[in-house]
Amino acid sequence: MRFLLKVSAILILLGLILFGRQFMAVKNYLLRQFNSSENSELMKLRLENESLKLQVPSPAAGRPIYSGGWEYKKAFIYSSYPFNDQRLLGINLGSDDGVKELMPVMASPGIVAGQIKEVFPKYSLVKTIFDPAFKIPVRVGWLGLEALFEGGSQPTITLIKKEQNLTSNEPVYSAGMQFPYGMKIGDIGSKIQVQNEYFKKADVALPYTINDLKELYVMMNYAAR
């Protein structure tokens, strides 16, 4: 009897072992199929995601944008990485889109960024306010104090009469004929100093940094001089 019990136990154990191995084999096979299917779906989703990233909307097809009575066309900025010349930017709108030399260019509607310098059929070059040669008459603050805006890596306003009061955070806005009157440029910075015995000058804090810009807005219905 004991012998038969031992044999039975051994047979049952062998059966479990064999069954267990078959079970594990089936399990591993099913897992491989599941993982393969899951990886395939994951890859498909990744590819779809990358494809969607590449589908950048074209501003050139560009319905005009109207703001404050002005008509704008949005343009994307061509990359100049790693050189990042702040003085001159290329945009993907040109004469085919109605762009002309000297048209005002905005960082966003109403915020001055520069002026169209040169135009080609499919693209244009923008002279930015970071160009040291960029100079326009401006007014400062609510009293409209007269000054000259001078571009550069750190834009400044100069030729402010020495006796005039000037404080930080006062707005600086366009007053020359290159732009519509009252377009915002920036605010007076914290650094106000004497320029000479007659005038003082101040840094201008801008509402953007040039390297953060990915698009610009060309003002289409202003004939600049």
Secondary structure as UniProt FT lines:
FT   HELIX           2..54
FT   HELIX           59..61
FT   STRAND          65..67
FT   TURN            68..69
FT   STRAND          70..77
FT   TURN            81..83
FT   STRAND          88..91
FT   HELIX           95..97
FT   TURN            101..102
FT   STRAND          104..108
FT   TURN            109..110
FT   STRAND          111..119
FT   STRAND          124..128
FT   TURN            129..130
FT   TURN            132..133
FT   STRAND          135..140
FT   TURN            141..144
FT   STRAND          145..150
FT   STRAND          156..161
FT   TURN            162..163
FT   TURN            168..169
FT   STRAND          171..174
FT   TURN            177..178
FT   TURN            181..182
FT   STRAND          184..194
FT   STRAND          199..205
FT   HELIX           210..212
FT   STRAND          215..219
FT   TURN            220..221
//
